[in-house]
Amino acid sequence: MVEAGIPVIGLHGGVNPERWGPLGSNAISLLPESGHFAYLHYGFEYPEDDAQAYSLDKLTVAQVIGAIETLRADG
């Protein structure tokens, strides 16, 4: 794998970052702090309730700011 060295923050809700997340030493994958998340692998694993399927609203601004600070410190 060739890295461009660009910092990346992956915001994940339903998708599983182990399967669909960014790669590299400057990459961080974030998941919501609560609810259903990281269930989507192939496209048919959605929860039956659409309200449970949507999870990005549970990803907090504090998580994103923390990831930015981590990447800045490592940079």
Sequence and secondary structure as in RCSB ss.txt:
>XXXX:A:sequence
MVEAGIPVIGLHGGVNPERWGPLGSNAISLLPESGHFAYLHYGFEYPEDDAQAYSLDKLTVAQVIGAIETLRADG
>XXXX:A:secstr
       EEEE SSB HHHHS  STTEEEE  SSSS S BSSS    SSHHHH  GGGS HHHHHHHHHHHHHH 
